C-alpha cells in the first residue's frame, strides 16, 4: 500500500468515527423566497399582521387583518379564502385564543356576540372550513357574566365555555359536524385547554386554589392544591408535569419547579433574572403539534430549556423573542439575527443576519426550517432555510 492510499484510508476512518454536526447557514441578506403574498389594504384604515394573529394548520396560513380572517395556501402562496367573521358582531377582536380557534382539520371556529336591548351580549359560535364556507352555527341563550370562549380539543371535538356566575361555567361539546355531544355545568373557573388537559380552578383560600385537570372526554384525571406563596402556576406539559415559578426581587433570581400529578416536586432550578414568557404560552407555538420534551422561555436576558429530568441549558441572548415547533426546534429573534436551534443541545441549525432594512420584520416559525417573513407592508414571504 503506497502512502497516498494509506492516507486516504486514515481520512475515511476518521470521518466515519467523527460525530455528526449540524452547521448553520448564514445570510447577510434574506434568502430567496419560495413565494410572496401581499395582504390587501382597505381604504379607510390598515392594520399590521401580528404573530398573535397567525396560525399554521394543514398547509394553510391563517391570519387576521382589517377585521377579517384570511387563509393562504402555504405550498403555493395563493389566497384561499377571506372570512368576515365579525359581520354584525358588537365584540371586535383579531387574534387566536379564547375567541377563535383552528382545529386539527383546518376548520375555523369563531365566537361573536351581539348586544341585546337589555344591555347583555348574546354569543354564538360559527364554524367555517378552510375554503371559507360556513359549516354551522350555534347561538347561546345564557346570560353571560363576562367570559366566553371556544376550545379545539386534540380528539377533534369543539368546546365552548360560558361564565354564568362567579366561578360557575357551562360548557357545550360538539363534534366537527356541529352535533351536540354534551352540555355540562361547572362550579369552577374554566382556565383553558393545554396539552390535552382541560384545566379548571377553584379558590380555596386567600392565597390558594385547587387546579383540576380533565381529559378530552371531560373526565377528571387529577387535582392539585396550589399555594401562591410557594409559586405561581405556569401550565402543564404534554407529559403531564405541572410547572410553577417564583421570582425573588432581592436576589434577582427565579426558581422554576415541576410537580407530578400527586404534588411531588420532581426538580427545582434557580436561574438569574426575572421570569418572562415561557414555552407553555400558546402565542409562542404557531404550528401543529406540541413542543413535548422541554420547558423553557426567557429569564432576564437568557433563553433556557429544562428537560423532564431537570437538566438545564441556557443561552445569553439579550432582548429577544422566541417560538417553538413540534420538531423540537426553537427560533430566537433579536434585532440582529434570526437563529433556529436544535432543542436537545441548543446547536445552531440555521441563522439569518438581519440588516437595517429588515430588522423590524416579523418571522413566523412552525418547524422544519420554514420561516414566514412578514414585513412592515404586510408582505408575507415563505423561506426554506434548509435549501440553498
N, C-alpha and C positions, 0 to 999 in steps of 0.2 A: 504493500500500500504506500503510495507516494505521499508527500507532505500535504499536497492540496486536498486529496481525498480524506486524509486524517483530520485536517482542519474542518472540512465540511461536515464530517461525522460528529465532531465535537460540538459544532454550532447547532446542528439539528437536535442533538441530545439536550443541550442547554435550553433550547426553545421549547422542547416538549415538557421539560421539568419546570419551567418558569411559570409562576401564577398568572392567570388571565387578568388583564387590567382593562378598564373602560376609560378611553381618552376623550377629553372634551374637544368639541369643535367650537372655535371662537370666531365670530364675525365682528369686524369693526363697523359693519352696517348690516341692515336686515337681510336675511336670506330671501331668495326669490319666493314669492307667494304662489301656492298652488291655485288659488283664486282669490278674488276680492269682490266684496259686495258693499254697496253704499246704501245706507238706510235712507228712505225717502223723507224729505223735510215737509213740514207744513208751513203755511204762510203766516199764521199768527204767532206761533212760538215753536221752540225747538229744544228738545231735552237730550242730554247725553245718555248713551248706553252706559250702564254701570255693571260691575261684576255681580252685585247682589241681585240684579235683574236678569241674569243669564243662566241657562242650564243647557246641558248637552245630554240628549237621550235618543237612542235608536237612530243614529245617523242624522239627527236633527239638532240645530242650534236654536233654542227658544230665547227670545229677549223682548223686553218691554221698551217701547219708545212712543212718544206722542199719545199716551193713554191708550195704546193698542198693543196687543201681543203679536209678535212676528215669528215666523218659523222659516228657517233656512236649511236646505239640504247640505250637510257637511261634506258630502262627496263631490258635489258639483258647484256649490256656492249659489245655487238658484233659489229664488224665493218660492216657497211652497204655499204659504197662507198668511193672512192677517186676520186676527180675531178681535172684534170690537167688544171685548168682554165687559166694558164699563157702560155700555149703552143703557141709558135710563137709570143708572145707579147713582145714589147720593153718597156712596162711600168710594172715594178715589184712592187708588194705590197702584204702584208699578214695581212690584218685587215678588219673588218667590218666597214661600214660607208659610205663614199662618193662613193666608187667604188665597193662595194659588199653589198648585202642585202639578207636577208631571209624573205620571206613573211609569212603571217599567215596560209598558207597551207603547209609550209615546203619546198617550191621551192627556189632555189638559183639563183640570178641574178648577173652576174659579168661583169664589164666594163673593156675592154682591148684595147690596141692600138698598131699599127704597124707604124714605122717611114717610111714615103714615100721618094722617091728620091729627092723631093723638100725640105725636111727637116721638113715637117709638120707631125702631127700624125693623122692617120685615126682610129677613135674609132669604137667599135662595142659593142653591148650588147648581151650576151649569157645567155639563161635560161636553168636550169637543174632541174630535180626533185630530191627527197631525195634518190633515188636509183642510182644517178649519171648519169642518162640518159639525153643527150642533147635534149631539147624540141624544141627550136627555136633560131634564131639568127637575129639580126638587125644591119646592118652596117650604118655608117653615112658619108655623103659626105661633111658636113660643115667644113670650115677651122676654127679650134678651137683656140681661143686666148691662154687660159691657163687652163680653168676649165671644167671638165666634170664629171658627176656623175649619180647615179641611186637612186630612192626613192621607197620604198614599202609602199603604202597607206593603211589605215585601211579598205577601201572598197574593197581591193583586186587588185586594179589597180597598174600598174607599170609606173613610170615616169622617163624618162631620161632628163637631162638638159645639155646644151652645151653653153659655153660662146663664142659668135661670135665677140663681140666688148666690149669696156669698158661699163659696166652696161647694156649690151644687151645680152639676152639669148634666146634660142629656146628650147622648151620642146616637148617631144613626150609622149603621154599617151597610154598604151596598156592594154588589158585585159590579163588574165593568159594564154590564148591561143596564144598570140602574135599579136592579131588583133589591128591595129591602131585605136584608138578612137578619138584622137585629136592631132593636131600639133598647137602650139601656140608660138608667138613671144612676148618677154617681153622687155620693155625699163627699166629694173630694174635688180638688182643683186639677184639671187636665193640664199637665205640664208639657205635653208634646209626645212625639214619637221619635225614637232614636235607636238605630242599630237593631231593629227588630223588637223593641220594647216600647209599649205604651206606658208612660210614666205619669202617675198621679201623686198629689201632695196633700197632706192634712196637717194643719197646725196643731201641735200637741203641747205647746208651751210658749213662753215669751221668746225663747231663742232655739226652739226645737221643732222639727217637723218629721212626719213619717212619710217616706217615699215608698211607693208601691209600684211594682213592675209587672206588666201583663204581656202575654204573648199576642200573636195576631188573631187568636180566637177569643180574646178578652178574658183569658183565664189567668188568675193570679199566679205568678211564678215565685215571688218572694217580696218581703217588705223590709225596710231598714230605717231605724230611727236616726236622725241626724241632728246633732247639737252644733249650732253655728258658732259656738265658742271654739270648737275644735277645728273648724274649717268650713269652707263653702263648697257646695255641690257643683261639680263641673259637668258630669254626664256619665253615661255608661258606654263602655266599649263594645265592639262586636263580639268579644269573648266573654262579656258579662262582668267585667271588672268595673266597680264604681269608683270614679276619680274625684278627689277633693283637693283643695289648695288653701293655703293660709299665708298671708303676707305680714311680715314683721317690719314696720316702718323704722324702728330703732336700728335694726341691723341691715335694712335694705335687702332682706332675703325672703324668698318664697319657698314654702315647703309644699311639695306635691306628694300625695299618698293615695294608694289604691287599697280598696277593701274587697273581699269576696262577698258572696251573697249571704253569708252568715255574719258579716260585720267584722271579720278578722282582717287586720292590716297585713297586707302582703309585702308591700315595700313603701319606703318613705325617702324622699330625696329633697335636700335643701339646695336651692340654686340662688345665686346672687342676682338681684334685680326684682322689679315688681311684675307680677303676672299680667300678661296681656291676653290676646285671643289664643285659643287652643284648637287642636285638630278636631274636637268634638263639636265645634261651631260650624253649622251647615254651610255658611257662605264661603268657607274655605275648601269646599269639595263640590265641584260643579258637574262632575261626570257621573257615570253609573257606578254601581257597586259601592264598597266601603274601603276605607283605609284601615285594615284589620289589625295588624300586628304591633302597632305603635301608638303611643300617646305623646303629643308634643305641642309646640307652639312657641310664642315669643315670651321671654322673661328678660326684662331690661333690653339690652342691645344684642341679645343672643337668641338663636334658634336652637331648640333642644328636642330630642326624641328619647323616650323611655320605653323599653320593651316590657313584655309581660312579667319578666323576672326582675325588673328594676334596673337593668343595665342602661346607662345613660350616655348620650352623645350630645355635644354642643358645638355650635359654630358662632363665633363673634361676627356679626353682620352689620350692626348699626341700625339705621332706620330702614325697615323692610316690610314687605307683605309676603305671605306665603299661601300656597294652595297645595292640596294633596290629591292623589289619584289612586285608583283601586289596584294599579300595578305596582304599588309600594314605592312610588317615586314622589318627590316633592319639588315644587318650583318656588324659588325665592326671587323676589324682585326688589332691587334698590334703584336709586336714580342713576346708577352707573351700569348695572348688569341685570340680565335675566339668566338664572342658572337653575338647571334641573339636576337633582341629586338622587342617587340610589339610597333608599332609606336604611338599608341594612348596615351600611358603613359610611354614609354621607360622602361617597365618592362622586365626583362630577361626571355626569353623562353628557350634558350639552350646556353651552353658555353663549349668550349674545351680549356683546359690548354695546351699550346704548350711546347715542350721540346727542347733541343738543337738540336735534330735530325730532327725536323720538323718545326722549327720556320721560315725557309726560304721558306716553301712551299706556293703555291698559292691556294686560295679557291674560287671556282665559286659558286655563290648562285642565285637560281631562285625561292625561296619561298618554303613553306611547310616543312621547316626544313631539306630540302635536300641540302647537300653540296657536291660539287665535288672537291676533293683534287687533285692538280697537283704537283708532286714532281720534284726535280731537274733532274731526269732521264726521265721525260715526261711520268710517270706512272699516269694515271687518275683513281681515285677511287671514287665510289659513296657511301656516308654515309648518312643514315637516322637518324638524331639526335633525332627524336621523338620516336624511337624504342629503345629497350634495356632493 
